[in-house]
Amino acid sequence: MIQRIQSIYLLLAAGVYGGLIFVFPLWITENSKVFAQNELVYFGLFLASAALSLLSIFMFKNRKSQFVLGRLNIILNFILLGLLVYQSLKVSRRN
C-alpha cells in the first residue's frame, strides 16, 4: 500500500537524498562550495540511499524484504553521516 505513512516518509527521504544534494553544498572551503556530485563517493551513497528508499516503497507485498531494505538504508545513512562528520572535522582543521 502506497498510502501508508511509512511510504510517505520513504518518499520524502528519497526526495531529500536524491534532490537536495544538487541544491545545497556538502561543505564550503575557503574558495569554493563542494556539492555531492563533485565527490563521487558521497554522490554514490546519496543516490544509493534514495534508490533503497524508493525500492522499499514498492516492496509492500513482501514485508520482510521491506524491513531488510529499511535496515540497510539506516546502515547506509550511518556510514554517510560518519563520512560527513569526518570530512567536516578535516575541513575545519585546515582553516
N, CA, C and O atoms as a GROMACS GRO file, in nm:
protein
  380
    1MET      N    1   0.084  -0.118   0.000
    1MET     CA    2   0.000   0.000   0.000
    1MET      C    3   0.088   0.124   0.000
    1MET      O    4   0.171   0.143   0.089
    2ILE      N    5   0.070   0.205  -0.097
    2ILE     CA    6   0.147   0.328  -0.107
    2ILE      C    7   0.089   0.435  -0.015
    2ILE      O    8   0.154   0.536   0.010
    3GLN      N    9  -0.031   0.416   0.036
    3GLN     CA   10  -0.095   0.516   0.122
    3GLN      C   11  -0.048   0.509   0.267
    3GLN      O   12  -0.086   0.594   0.347
    4ARG      N   13   0.033   0.412   0.302
    4ARG     CA   14   0.078   0.402   0.441
    4ARG      C   15   0.172   0.516   0.474
    4ARG      O   16   0.237   0.572   0.386
    5ILE      N   17   0.180   0.551   0.602
    5ILE     CA   18   0.259   0.666   0.645
    5ILE      C   19   0.408   0.642   0.622
    5ILE      O   20   0.481   0.736   0.591
    6GLN      N   21   0.456   0.518   0.638
    6GLN     CA   22   0.597   0.494   0.615
    6GLN      C   23   0.634   0.510   0.468
    6GLN      O   24   0.748   0.543   0.437
    7SER      N   25   0.538   0.488   0.378
    7SER     CA   26   0.564   0.512   0.236
    7SER      C   27   0.583   0.660   0.209
    7SER      O   28   0.666   0.698   0.126
    8ILE      N   29   0.508   0.742   0.278
    8ILE     CA   30   0.524   0.888   0.262
    8ILE      C   31   0.660   0.931   0.316
    8ILE      O   32   0.728   1.013   0.255
    9TYR      N   33   0.700   0.875   0.432
    9TYR     CA   34   0.831   0.906   0.487
    9TYR      C   35   0.944   0.860   0.395
    9TYR      O   36   1.042   0.931   0.376
   10LEU      N   37   0.929   0.742   0.337
   10LEU     CA   38   1.031   0.692   0.245
   10LEU      C   39   1.038   0.776   0.118
   10LEU      O   40   1.146   0.800   0.065
   11LEU      N   41   0.923   0.822   0.071
   11LEU     CA   42   0.921   0.910  -0.046
   11LEU      C   43   0.988   1.044  -0.015
   11LEU      O   44   1.061   1.098  -0.098
   12LEU      N   45   0.964   1.097   0.103
   12LEU     CA   46   1.032   1.219   0.145
   12LEU      C   47   1.183   1.198   0.156
   12LEU      O   48   1.261   1.283   0.114
   13ALA      N   49   1.224   1.085   0.211
   13ALA     CA   50   1.367   1.055   0.223
   13ALA      C   51   1.431   1.043   0.086
   13ALA      O   52   1.542   1.091   0.064
   14ALA      N   53   1.363   0.978  -0.007
   14ALA     CA   54   1.416   0.965  -0.143
   14ALA      C   55   1.428   1.102  -0.209
   14ALA      O   56   1.524   1.129  -0.281
   15GLY      N   57   1.332   1.189  -0.184
   15GLY     CA   58   1.338   1.324  -0.240
   15GLY      C   59   1.452   1.405  -0.182
   15GLY      O   60   1.520   1.478  -0.254
   16VAL      N   61   1.472   1.392  -0.053
   16VAL     CA   62   1.581   1.465   0.012
   16VAL      C   63   1.716   1.413  -0.035
   16VAL      O   64   1.803   1.492  -0.073
   17TYR      N   65   1.734   1.282  -0.034
   17TYR     CA   66   1.862   1.225  -0.072
   17TYR      C   67   1.887   1.234  -0.222
   17TYR      O   68   2.002   1.242  -0.265
   18GLY      N   69   1.784   1.233  -0.301
   18GLY     CA   70   1.803   1.237  -0.445
   18GLY      C   71   1.798   1.376  -0.504
   18GLY      O   72   1.855   1.400  -0.611
   19GLY      N   73   1.731   1.470  -0.436
   19GLY     CA   74   1.713   1.602  -0.496
   19GLY      C   75   1.791   1.714  -0.433
   19GLY      O   76   1.847   1.798  -0.503
   20LEU      N   77   1.794   1.717  -0.302
   20LEU     CA   78   1.857   1.830  -0.234
   20LEU      C   79   2.009   1.828  -0.239
   20LEU      O   80   2.073   1.928  -0.206
   21ILE      N   81   2.067   1.716  -0.280
   21ILE     CA   82   2.213   1.713  -0.291
   21ILE      C   83   2.262   1.800  -0.406
   21ILE      O   84   2.380   1.838  -0.409
   22PHE      N   85   2.174   1.834  -0.500
   22PHE     CA   86   2.212   1.922  -0.609
   22PHE      C   87   2.193   2.069  -0.573
   22PHE      O   88   2.245   2.156  -0.643
   23VAL      N   89   2.119   2.097  -0.466
   23VAL     CA   90   2.087   2.234  -0.428
   23VAL      C   91   2.182   2.288  -0.322
   23VAL      O   92   2.232   2.400  -0.334
   24PHE      N   93   2.206   2.209  -0.218
   24PHE     CA   94   2.286   2.254  -0.104
   24PHE      C   95   2.425   2.193  -0.109
   24PHE      O   96   2.440   2.075  -0.140
   25PRO      N   97   2.528   2.272  -0.078
   25PRO     CA   98   2.664   2.216  -0.076
   25PRO      C   99   2.686   2.131   0.048
   25PRO      O  100   2.625   2.153   0.153
   26LEU      N  101   2.774   2.033   0.034
   26LEU     CA  102   2.809   1.948   0.148
   26LEU      C  103   2.895   2.025   0.247
   26LEU      O  104   2.872   2.018   0.368
   27TRP      N  105   2.994   2.096   0.197
   27TRP     CA  106   3.078   2.182   0.280
   27TRP      C  107   3.131   2.294   0.194
   27TRP      O  108   3.128   2.289   0.071
   28ILE      N  109   3.180   2.396   0.262
   28ILE     CA  110   3.233   2.514   0.194
   28ILE      C  111   3.378   2.531   0.235
   28ILE      O  112   3.409   2.543   0.354
   29THR      N  113   3.466   2.531   0.136
   29THR     CA  114   3.606   2.558   0.165
   29THR      C  115   3.631   2.708   0.153
   29THR      O  116   3.537   2.785   0.135
   30GLU      N  117   3.756   2.748   0.162
   30GLU     CA  118   3.787   2.890   0.159
   30GLU      C  119   3.748   2.956   0.026
   30GLU      O  120   3.708   3.072   0.024
   31ASN      N  121   3.761   2.883  -0.082
   31ASN     CA  122   3.738   2.945  -0.213
   31ASN      C  123   3.628   2.880  -0.296
   31ASN      O  124   3.601   2.927  -0.406
   32SER      N  125   3.563   2.775  -0.248
   32SER     CA  126   3.460   2.711  -0.330
   32SER      C  127   3.360   2.634  -0.243
   32SER      O  128   3.384   2.606  -0.125
   33LYS      N  129   3.249   2.602  -0.307
   33LYS     CA  130   3.148   2.516  -0.246
   33LYS      C  131   3.161   2.377  -0.307
   33LYS      O  132   3.179   2.363  -0.428
   34VAL      N  133   3.153   2.276  -0.223
   34VAL     CA  134   3.165   2.138  -0.271
   34VAL      C  135   3.028   2.073  -0.265
   34VAL      O  136   2.971   2.057  -0.157
   35PHE      N  137   2.977   2.034  -0.380
   35PHE     CA  138   2.848   1.966  -0.389
   35PHE      C  139   2.872   1.815  -0.396
   35PHE      O  140   2.983   1.769  -0.419
   36ALA      N  141   2.766   1.741  -0.377
   36ALA     CA  142   2.778   1.594  -0.373
   36ALA      C  143   2.819   1.538  -0.508
   36ALA      O  144   2.891   1.438  -0.512
   37GLN      N  145   2.777   1.598  -0.618
   37GLN     CA  146   2.813   1.544  -0.748
   37GLN      C  147   2.961   1.566  -0.780
   37GLN      O  148   3.013   1.505  -0.873
   38ASN      N  149   3.029   1.652  -0.704
   38ASN     CA  150   3.173   1.671  -0.722
   38ASN      C  151   3.253   1.562  -0.653
   38ASN      O  152   3.367   1.536  -0.693
   39GLU      N  153   3.198   1.499  -0.554
   39GLU     CA  154   3.264   1.391  -0.480
   39GLU      C  155   3.191   1.260  -0.512
   39GLU      O  156   3.076   1.242  -0.473
   40LEU      N  157   3.257   1.171  -0.582
   40LEU     CA  158   3.193   1.050  -0.634
   40LEU      C  159   3.142   0.958  -0.523
   40LEU      O  160   3.035   0.899  -0.537
   41VAL      N  161   3.215   0.945  -0.414
   41VAL     CA  162   3.174   0.855  -0.304
   41VAL      C  163   3.046   0.905  -0.240
   41VAL      O  164   2.952   0.828  -0.219
   42TYR      N  165   3.041   1.034  -0.209
   42TYR     CA  166   2.923   1.091  -0.146
   42TYR      C  167   2.804   1.086  -0.241
   42TYR      O  168   2.691   1.057  -0.200
   43PHE      N  169   2.828   1.115  -0.367
   43PHE     CA  170   2.722   1.113  -0.467
   43PHE      C  171   2.661   0.972  -0.479
   43PHE      O  172   2.539   0.956  -0.484
   44GLY      N  173   2.748   0.872  -0.483
   44GLY     CA  174   2.700   0.734  -0.491
   44GLY      C  175   2.622   0.691  -0.368
   44GLY      O  176   2.520   0.622  -0.379
   45LEU      N  177   2.670   0.732  -0.250
   45LEU     CA  178   2.600   0.695  -0.127
   45LEU      C  179   2.464   0.764  -0.116
   45LEU      O  180   2.366   0.702  -0.074
   46PHE      N  181   2.456   0.891  -0.155
   46PHE     CA  182   2.328   0.960  -0.153
   46PHE      C  183   2.230   0.898  -0.251
   46PHE      O  184   2.113   0.878  -0.217
   47LEU      N  185   2.275   0.866  -0.372
   47LEU     CA  186   2.185   0.805  -0.470
   47LEU      C  187   2.147   0.663  -0.431
   47LEU      O  188   2.035   0.620  -0.458
   48ALA      N  189   2.238   0.589  -0.368
   48ALA     CA  190   2.205   0.455  -0.321
   48ALA      C  191   2.098   0.460  -0.212
   48ALA      O  192   2.009   0.376  -0.208
   49SER      N  193   2.108   0.559  -0.124
   49SER     CA  194   2.008   0.574  -0.019
   49SER      C  195   1.872   0.610  -0.078
   49SER      O  196   1.769   0.559  -0.035
   50ALA      N  197   1.872   0.699  -0.178
   50ALA     CA  198   1.746   0.734  -0.244
   50ALA      C  199   1.686   0.613  -0.316
   50ALA      O  200   1.565   0.592  -0.313
   51ALA      N  201   1.771   0.535  -0.382
   51ALA     CA  202   1.723   0.417  -0.453
   51ALA      C  203   1.668   0.312  -0.357
   51ALA      O  204   1.566   0.250  -0.385
   52LEU      N  205   1.735   0.292  -0.244
   52LEU     CA  206   1.684   0.197  -0.145
   52LEU      C  207   1.549   0.242  -0.089
   52LEU      O  208   1.461   0.160  -0.065
   53SER      N  209   1.533   0.372  -0.068
   53SER     CA  210   1.406   0.423  -0.019
   53SER      C  211   1.295   0.399  -0.120
   53SER      O  212   1.186   0.354  -0.084
   54LEU      N  213   1.322   0.429  -0.246
   54LEU     CA  214   1.220   0.407  -0.349
   54LEU      C  215   1.190   0.259  -0.368
   54LEU      O  216   1.075   0.220  -0.388
   55LEU      N  217   1.293   0.177  -0.362
   55LEU     CA  218   1.272   0.033  -0.379
   55LEU      C  219   1.190  -0.025  -0.264
   55LEU      O  220   1.104  -0.111  -0.286
   56SER      N  221   1.216   0.022  -0.144
   56SER     CA  222   1.142  -0.033  -0.031
   56SER      C  223   0.996   0.012  -0.029
   56SER      O  224   0.912  -0.054   0.033
   57ILE      N  225   0.963   0.123  -0.095
   57ILE     CA  226   0.823   0.163  -0.107
   57ILE      C  227   0.744   0.058  -0.183
   57ILE      O  228   0.633   0.023  -0.146
   58PHE      N  229   0.804   0.008  -0.291
   58PHE     CA  230   0.732  -0.085  -0.377
   58PHE      C  231   0.748  -0.231  -0.336
   58PHE      O  232   0.705  -0.321  -0.409
   59MET      N  233   0.809  -0.256  -0.222
   59MET     CA  234   0.819  -0.391  -0.169
   59MET      C  235   0.710  -0.416  -0.063
   59MET      O  236   0.731  -0.494   0.030
   60PHE      N  237   0.595  -0.350  -0.078
   60PHE     CA  238   0.492  -0.359   0.025
   60PHE      C  239   0.429  -0.498   0.033
   60PHE      O  240   0.370  -0.531   0.136
   61LYS      N  241   0.440  -0.578  -0.070
   61LYS     CA  242   0.383  -0.712  -0.064
   61LYS      C  243   0.472  -0.808   0.013
   61LYS      O  244   0.424  -0.910   0.064
   62ASN      N  245   0.598  -0.777   0.023
   62ASN     CA  246   0.692  -0.862   0.096
   62ASN      C  247   0.749  -0.780   0.212
   62ASN      O  248   0.850  -0.711   0.197
   63ARG      N  249   0.684  -0.789   0.327
   63ARG     CA  250   0.718  -0.704   0.441
   63ARG      C  251   0.858  -0.733   0.496
   63ARG      O  252   0.927  -0.642   0.543
   64LYS      N  253   0.901  -0.859   0.488
   64LYS     CA  254   1.035  -0.892   0.538
   64LYS      C  255   1.142  -0.826   0.453
   64LYS      O  256   1.240  -0.773   0.507
   65SER      N  257   1.126  -0.828   0.323
   65SER     CA  258   1.223  -0.762   0.234
   65SER      C  259   1.220  -0.610   0.254
   65SER      O  260   1.325  -0.545   0.250
   66GLN      N  261   1.102  -0.556   0.275
   66GLN     CA  262   1.090  -0.412   0.300
   66GLN      C  263   1.162  -0.376   0.431
   66GLN      O  264   1.227  -0.272   0.439
   67PHE      N  265   1.149  -0.459   0.530
   67PHE     CA  266   1.216  -0.437   0.658
   67PHE      C  267   1.367  -0.442   0.643
   67PHE      O  268   1.439  -0.359   0.698
   68VAL      N  269   1.416  -0.541   0.568
   68VAL     CA  270   1.560  -0.557   0.546
   68VAL      C  271   1.614  -0.437   0.468
   68VAL      O  272   1.721  -0.386   0.501
   69LEU      N  273   1.543  -0.392   0.367
   69LEU     CA  274   1.587  -0.276   0.290
   69LEU      C  275   1.589  -0.150   0.376
   69LEU      O  276   1.677  -0.065   0.360
   70GLY      N  277   1.494  -0.138   0.465
   70GLY     CA  278   1.493  -0.025   0.557
   70GLY      C  279   1.613  -0.027   0.649
   70GLY      O  280   1.674   0.077   0.675
   71ARG      N  281   1.647  -0.144   0.700
   71ARG     CA  282   1.764  -0.156   0.787
   71ARG      C  283   1.893  -0.128   0.711
   71ARG      O  284   1.984  -0.064   0.764
   72LEU      N  285   1.903  -0.176   0.587
   72LEU     CA  286   2.020  -0.146   0.506
   72LEU      C  287   2.032   0.004   0.479
   72LEU      O  288   2.143   0.059   0.476
   73ASN      N  289   1.920   0.068   0.460
   73ASN     CA  290   1.920   0.213   0.437
   73ASN      C  291   1.965   0.287   0.563
   73ASN      O  292   2.036   0.387   0.553
   74ILE      N  293   1.926   0.240   0.678
   74ILE     CA  294   1.971   0.302   0.803
   74ILE      C  295   2.122   0.287   0.819
   74ILE      O  296   2.190   0.382   0.857
   75ILE      N  297   2.174   0.168   0.790
   75ILE     CA  298   2.319   0.147   0.798
   75ILE      C  299   2.392   0.235   0.699
   75ILE      O  300   2.496   0.293   0.732
   76LEU      N  301   2.339   0.246   0.578
   76LEU     CA  302   2.398   0.333   0.476
   76LEU      C  303   2.398   0.479   0.520
   76LEU      O  304   2.493   0.552   0.494
   77ASN      N  305   2.291   0.520   0.584
   77ASN     CA  306   2.283   0.658   0.633
   77ASN      C  307   2.382   0.683   0.746
   77ASN      O  308   2.438   0.792   0.755
   78PHE      N  309   2.404   0.584   0.833
   78PHE     CA  310   2.505   0.599   0.938
   78PHE      C  311   2.645   0.610   0.879
   78PHE      O  312   2.727   0.688   0.927
   79ILE      N  313   2.673   0.532   0.776
   79ILE     CA  314   2.803   0.540   0.709
   79ILE      C  315   2.820   0.678   0.646
   79ILE      O  316   2.926   0.739   0.656
   80LEU      N  317   2.716   0.725   0.581
   80LEU     CA  318   2.720   0.857   0.519
   80LEU      C  319   2.737   0.966   0.623
   80LEU      O  320   2.812   1.061   0.602
   81LEU      N  321   2.669   0.955   0.734
   81LEU     CA  322   2.683   1.052   0.842
   81LEU      C  323   2.825   1.051   0.898
   81LEU      O  324   2.882   1.157   0.923
   82GLY      N  325   2.882   0.934   0.917
   82GLY     CA  326   3.019   0.925   0.966
   82GLY      C  327   3.118   0.988   0.870
   82GLY      O  328   3.210   1.058   0.913
   83LEU      N  329   3.100   0.964   0.741
   83LEU     CA  330   3.189   1.026   0.642
   83LEU      C  331   3.176   1.177   0.640
   83LEU      O  332   3.276   1.248   0.627
   84LEU      N  333   3.054   1.226   0.653
   84LEU     CA  334   3.033   1.371   0.653
   84LEU      C  335   3.091   1.437   0.778
   84LEU      O  336   3.147   1.546   0.770
   85VAL      N  337   3.078   1.373   0.892
   85VAL     CA  338   3.137   1.427   1.015
   85VAL      C  339   3.289   1.425   1.005
   85VAL      O  340   3.355   1.522   1.043
   86TYR      N  341   3.345   1.316   0.954
   86TYR     CA  342   3.489   1.309   0.936
   86TYR      C  343   3.538   1.419   0.842
   86TYR      O  344   3.638   1.485   0.870
   87GLN      N  345   3.468   1.439   0.732
   87GLN     CA  346   3.508   1.541   0.636
   87GLN      C  347   3.495   1.681   0.695
   87GLN      O  348   3.580   1.767   0.670
   88SER      N  349   3.390   1.705   0.771
   88SER     CA  350   3.374   1.838   0.831
   88SER      C  351   3.482   1.866   0.934
   88SER      O  352   3.527   1.980   0.946
   89LEU      N  353   3.524   1.765   1.009
   89LEU     CA  354   3.633   1.783   1.103
   89LEU      C  355   3.766   1.804   1.032
   89LEU      O  356   3.851   1.882   1.077
   90LYS      N  357   3.784   1.735   0.921
   90LYS     CA  358   3.905   1.751   0.842
   90LYS      C  359   3.913   1.889   0.778
   90LYS      O  360   4.021   1.949   0.773
   91VAL      N  361   3.801   1.942   0.730
   91VAL     CA  362   3.798   2.074   0.669
   91VAL      C  363   3.819   2.181   0.775
   91VAL      O  364   3.888   2.280   0.749
   92SER      N  365   3.760   2.164   0.893
   92SER     CA  366   3.773   2.266   0.997
   92SER      C  367   3.915   2.271   1.053
   92SER      O  368   3.956   2.376   1.102
   93ARG      N  369   3.991   2.164   1.048
   93ARG     CA  370   4.128   2.164   1.097
   93ARG      C  371   4.220   2.239   1.002
   93ARG      O  372   4.320   2.297   1.044
   94ARG      N  373   4.187   2.238   0.873
   94ARG     CA  374   4.269   2.308   0.775
   94ARG      C  375   4.260   2.459   0.792
   94ARG      O  376   4.356   2.531   0.766
   95ASN      N  377   4.146   2.506   0.835
   95ASN     CA  378   4.125   2.653   0.845
   95ASN      C  379   4.181   2.710   0.968
   95ASN      O  380   4.172   2.831   0.989
   0.00000   0.00000   0.00000
